[in-house]
Amino acid sequence: MFVISIAALKRNTRILREVKEAAGCRMVLALKGFSCWKAFPYLRGDLDGCCASGLWEAMLARDHFQKHVVTYAPAYAEEDVAALCEFTWHLDFNSLPQWLRFRAQVMAHPRFVSGELHCGLRVNPECSTGRTPLYDPCAAGSRLGITAEQLAGADLTGISGLHFHTLCEQNADDLATTLAAVEEKFGHLLRLPQFTHLNMGGGHWITQPDYDRGRLVRMVRETRANHHVEVWLEPGEAVAIHAGVLRACVMDVFESAGLRHAIQRHRHLRRIGAGEVRQDGAHLHRLPGGNARRRHLQ
């Protein structure tokens, strides 16, 4: 089980609150990074809400975080769109066909008509800054986001925001590189009066000691000033990193090809073959390559 330190969580969210207040932006918790809803009361005062990757996460945020909900998914079912229109603040679409399929339905909803519901498109700036090609949303042929070429000449009636998410555990210098690409490919859209918000996604390692928070603040301020848009950030790991430990019961220990393995009780890790070997003194350890969200509390 995970043993979570509320004091450590508050340390992280206090940093995030200071950054968002200095930059004048919105900061929401990425539920795919940390969704322990029992901890939400301790985070609610520092953050503006949650970003969800589908209906179920959005309902979790609505019911337990009880602030703004912004939602993005690679694809939506018709019934999910109908349900999300009732409460989500932002509804972002991954492709033009998805948006065109649901545009009439969304724009006819009373919350859209009143201005409570805002729709955006995830864009692909085709600017790779990550270290792992397998997880690169800007790789050639990526299914995540719309390229400038695909967006050229499209009817964007009803769209008021753009959304990009290209970072993962990265510093402000990579955001600067990405923002330059966003400006080059999509800046002309952001300068249109219909665009009111820009979501810079997650992957910002804001609470790490070596993260350049001052540079992030300056970039957000410049973006707001240049385009007159509200800026949103979606930290996930930055909220929960170094905030707890995994308490486990080791059921078996054995060696294989010179490596010592420990088997934990009820502990299922995916992609076990993608392990990493480290040399610490006289001991070799194999650390299974689990899902990223399984490491956030370490």
C-alpha positions as CSV (number, residue, x, y, z in Angstrom):
1,M,0.0,0.0,0.0
2,F,1.0,3.6,-0.4
3,V,1.6,5.7,2.7
4,I,1.0,9.3,1.7
5,S,2.4,12.3,3.6
6,I,-0.2,15.1,3.6
7,A,2.5,17.5,4.6
8,A,4.6,16.6,1.6
9,L,1.6,17.0,-0.7
10,K,0.9,20.4,0.7
11,R,4.6,21.3,0.2
12,N,4.2,20.5,-3.5
13,T,0.8,22.3,-3.9
14,R,2.1,25.3,-2.1
15,I,4.9,25.6,-4.7
16,L,2.3,25.2,-7.5
17,R,0.1,27.9,-6.0
18,E,3.0,30.3,-5.8
19,V,3.8,29.7,-9.4
20,K,0.3,30.1,-10.7
21,E,-0.2,33.3,-8.7
22,A,3.0,34.7,-10.0
23,A,2.2,33.7,-13.6
24,G,-1.5,34.6,-13.4
25,C,-2.5,31.2,-14.8
26,R,-4.8,28.3,-13.8
27,M,-3.3,25.1,-12.3
28,V,-5.3,21.8,-12.3
29,L,-4.4,18.4,-11.0
30,A,-3.9,15.7,-13.7
31,L,-5.9,12.8,-12.3
32,K,-4.0,10.3,-14.5
33,G,-1.0,11.2,-12.4
34,F,-2.6,11.3,-8.9
35,S,-6.2,10.4,-8.2
36,C,-6.3,9.5,-4.5
37,W,-9.6,11.3,-3.8
38,K,-9.2,11.1,0.0
39,A,-6.4,13.6,-0.3
40,F,-8.4,16.1,-2.4
41,P,-9.5,18.2,0.6
42,Y,-5.9,19.0,1.3
43,L,-5.2,20.0,-2.3
44,R,-8.3,21.9,-3.1
45,G,-7.2,25.2,-1.6
46,D,-4.1,25.5,-3.7
47,L,-5.3,24.2,-7.1
48,D,-8.1,25.3,-9.5
49,G,-9.5,21.9,-10.1
50,C,-8.7,18.7,-12.1
51,C,-8.1,17.6,-15.6
52,A,-9.7,14.4,-16.6
53,S,-9.0,11.9,-19.4
54,G,-12.6,10.8,-19.8
55,L,-16.0,10.7,-18.2
56,W,-15.2,8.6,-15.1
57,E,-12.2,10.8,-14.0
58,A,-14.3,13.9,-14.7
59,M,-17.1,12.6,-12.4
60,L,-14.5,11.8,-9.7
61,A,-13.3,15.4,-10.0
62,R,-16.8,16.8,-9.9
63,D,-17.9,14.8,-6.9
64,H,-14.7,14.9,-4.8
65,F,-12.6,17.9,-5.8
66,Q,-15.6,20.1,-6.5
67,K,-13.9,22.8,-8.5
68,H,-13.2,23.3,-12.2
69,V,-13.1,20.2,-14.4
70,V,-11.3,20.2,-17.8
71,T,-11.6,17.1,-19.9
72,Y,-9.7,15.7,-22.8
73,A,-9.8,12.2,-24.4
74,P,-8.5,10.8,-27.6
75,A,-12.1,9.9,-28.5
76,Y,-15.5,10.2,-27.0
77,A,-18.7,8.2,-27.2
78,E,-21.9,10.1,-27.8
79,E,-23.3,9.3,-24.3
80,D,-20.0,10.5,-22.7
81,V,-20.2,13.9,-24.5
82,A,-23.8,14.2,-23.4
83,A,-22.9,13.6,-19.7
84,L,-19.8,15.8,-19.8
85,C,-21.7,18.7,-21.2
86,E,-23.6,18.9,-18.0
87,F,-20.6,19.8,-15.8
88,T,-17.2,20.0,-17.4
89,W,-15.6,23.5,-17.8
90,H,-13.5,22.6,-20.9
91,L,-14.2,19.9,-23.4
92,D,-11.2,19.3,-25.6
93,F,-11.2,17.2,-28.7
94,N,-8.3,15.2,-30.3
95,S,-9.3,15.4,-33.9
96,L,-11.4,17.4,-36.3
97,P,-13.6,14.5,-37.2
98,Q,-14.5,14.1,-33.5
99,W,-15.2,17.8,-33.1
100,L,-17.3,17.9,-36.2
101,R,-19.2,14.8,-35.2
102,F,-20.3,16.4,-31.9
103,R,-20.2,20.1,-32.6
104,A,-24.0,20.6,-33.2
105,Q,-24.7,18.6,-30.0
106,V,-22.3,20.6,-27.9
107,M,-23.1,24.0,-29.3
108,A,-26.8,23.4,-28.7
109,H,-26.3,22.7,-25.0
110,P,-27.5,25.4,-22.6
111,R,-24.1,25.5,-20.8
112,F,-22.3,26.2,-24.1
113,V,-24.8,28.9,-25.1
114,S,-24.4,30.6,-21.7
115,G,-20.6,30.5,-21.9
116,E,-20.1,28.0,-19.0
117,L,-18.8,25.3,-21.4
118,H,-15.8,26.0,-23.6
119,C,-14.4,23.7,-26.3
120,G,-10.9,23.3,-27.5
121,L,-8.7,21.2,-29.9
122,R,-5.6,19.4,-29.0
123,V,-2.8,20.4,-31.4
124,N,0.4,18.6,-32.3
125,P,3.3,21.2,-32.7
126,E,5.5,18.4,-34.2
127,C,8.3,19.4,-31.8
128,S,9.8,16.4,-30.0
129,T,11.7,17.2,-26.8
130,G,11.3,13.9,-24.8
131,R,13.8,11.2,-24.3
132,T,11.6,8.2,-25.0
133,P,10.4,7.9,-28.7
134,L,7.7,5.3,-27.7
135,Y,5.9,7.9,-25.7
136,D,6.5,10.9,-28.0
137,P,3.2,12.5,-28.9
138,C,4.9,14.6,-31.6
139,A,6.4,11.6,-33.4
140,A,5.5,11.2,-37.1
141,G,2.1,9.6,-37.5
142,S,1.1,10.4,-33.9
143,R,-2.5,9.8,-33.0
144,L,-2.5,12.6,-30.4
145,G,-3.4,16.1,-31.6
146,I,-4.0,17.9,-34.8
147,T,-1.1,19.2,-36.9
148,A,-1.0,22.6,-38.5
149,E,-1.4,21.0,-42.0
150,Q,-4.6,19.2,-40.9
151,L,-6.0,22.4,-39.3
152,A,-5.4,24.6,-42.3
153,G,-8.6,25.9,-43.7
154,A,-10.8,24.1,-41.2
155,D,-14.1,25.6,-39.9
156,L,-13.3,26.3,-36.3
157,T,-16.7,27.7,-35.3
158,G,-17.4,26.9,-31.7
159,I,-13.7,26.4,-30.7
160,S,-12.3,28.9,-28.2
161,G,-9.1,27.1,-27.0
162,L,-6.0,25.2,-28.0
163,H,-4.4,22.4,-26.0
164,F,-1.0,20.8,-26.3
165,H,0.6,18.1,-24.2
166,T,4.1,17.2,-25.3
167,L,6.2,17.1,-22.1
168,C,6.9,14.4,-19.5
169,E,9.1,15.0,-16.4
170,Q,10.8,17.9,-18.2
171,N,12.1,21.3,-17.3
172,A,11.2,24.8,-18.5
173,D,13.7,24.8,-21.3
174,D,11.8,22.1,-23.2
175,L,8.6,24.1,-22.7
176,A,10.3,27.1,-24.3
177,T,11.2,25.0,-27.3
178,T,7.7,23.7,-27.6
179,L,6.1,27.2,-27.2
180,A,8.3,28.5,-30.0
181,A,6.9,25.7,-32.2
182,V,3.3,26.4,-31.1
183,E,3.8,30.1,-31.9
184,E,5.2,29.3,-35.3
185,K,2.4,26.9,-36.3
186,F,-0.6,28.1,-34.3
187,G,0.1,31.6,-33.2
188,H,-2.1,33.1,-36.0
189,L,-5.0,31.2,-34.4
190,L,-4.3,32.3,-30.9
191,R,-4.4,35.9,-32.1
192,L,-8.0,35.5,-33.3
193,P,-10.6,37.1,-30.9
194,Q,-12.5,33.7,-30.7
195,F,-9.6,32.1,-28.8
196,T,-9.7,32.7,-25.1
197,H,-7.5,30.0,-23.5
198,L,-4.4,27.9,-24.1
199,N,-3.9,24.7,-22.2
200,M,-0.1,23.8,-22.0
201,G,-0.9,20.3,-20.7
202,G,1.2,18.4,-18.1
203,G,4.7,17.0,-17.8
204,H,6.0,20.2,-16.1
205,W,8.3,19.0,-13.3
206,I,7.6,22.2,-11.4
207,T,8.2,20.9,-7.8
208,Q,11.6,19.4,-8.5
209,P,14.4,21.5,-6.9
210,D,16.2,22.2,-10.2
211,Y,13.1,23.3,-12.1
212,D,13.4,26.8,-13.5
213,R,10.1,28.2,-12.1
214,G,11.1,31.8,-12.9
215,R,11.4,31.0,-16.5
216,L,8.0,29.2,-16.5
217,V,6.4,32.3,-14.9
218,R,7.9,34.6,-17.5
219,M,6.8,32.3,-20.4
220,V,3.2,32.1,-19.1
221,R,3.1,35.9,-18.6
222,E,4.4,36.5,-22.1
223,T,1.9,34.1,-23.6
224,R,-0.9,35.8,-21.8
225,A,0.3,39.3,-22.9
226,N,0.9,38.4,-26.5
227,H,-2.3,36.5,-27.2
228,H,-4.7,37.8,-24.5
229,V,-5.6,34.2,-23.5
230,E,-6.0,32.4,-20.2
231,V,-3.3,29.8,-19.6
232,W,-3.9,26.5,-18.0
233,L,-1.3,24.0,-16.7
234,E,-2.0,20.4,-15.8
235,P,0.7,19.0,-13.4
236,G,0.3,15.4,-12.2
237,E,3.5,14.0,-11.0
238,A,4.5,17.5,-9.7
239,V,1.7,17.3,-7.2
240,A,2.5,14.0,-5.7
241,I,6.3,13.5,-6.2
242,H,8.2,12.7,-3.0
243,A,5.0,12.6,-1.1
244,G,5.0,9.0,0.2
245,V,6.4,5.5,0.2
246,L,5.2,2.1,-1.0
247,R,4.8,-0.3,1.9
248,A,5.1,-3.8,0.6
249,C,5.5,-7.4,1.8
250,V,8.2,-9.4,0.1
251,M,7.1,-13.0,-0.5
252,D,10.1,-14.4,-2.2
253,V,13.7,-13.6,-3.1
254,F,15.7,-15.4,-5.7
255,E,18.6,-14.9,-8.2
256,S,18.5,-15.2,-12.0
257,A,21.5,-14.6,-14.2
258,G,23.3,-12.8,-11.4
259,L,20.4,-10.5,-10.6
260,R,18.4,-10.7,-7.3
261,H,14.7,-10.4,-7.6
262,A,12.1,-9.6,-4.9
263,I,8.5,-10.6,-5.4
264,Q,6.0,-8.5,-3.6
265,R,2.6,-9.5,-2.4
266,H,-0.3,-8.6,-4.7
267,R,2.0,-6.4,-6.8
268,H,1.4,-6.5,-10.5
269,L,3.8,-4.5,-12.6
270,R,3.5,-4.1,-16.4
271,R,6.4,-4.2,-18.8
272,I,8.5,-6.1,-16.3
273,G,11.1,-6.8,-19.1
274,A,11.8,-3.1,-19.4
275,G,13.8,-3.1,-16.1
276,E,16.8,-1.1,-15.2
277,V,19.9,-2.4,-13.5
278,R,21.8,-0.4,-11.0
279,Q,25.0,-1.0,-9.2
280,D,24.9,0.1,-5.5
281,G,28.1,-1.0,-3.7
282,A,28.3,-4.8,-4.0
283,H,24.6,-5.4,-4.9
284,L,22.9,-5.6,-8.2
285,H,19.1,-4.8,-8.3
286,R,16.5,-5.1,-11.1
287,L,13.8,-2.4,-10.9
288,P,10.8,-3.4,-13.0
289,G,9.6,-0.8,-15.4
290,G,6.2,-0.1,-14.2
291,N,3.6,2.5,-15.2
292,A,4.8,6.1,-14.6
293,R,2.0,6.8,-12.2
294,R,3.3,4.0,-10.0
295,R,6.4,6.0,-9.3
296,H,5.0,9.4,-8.4
297,L,5.0,8.8,-4.6
298,Q,8.6,7.5,-4.4
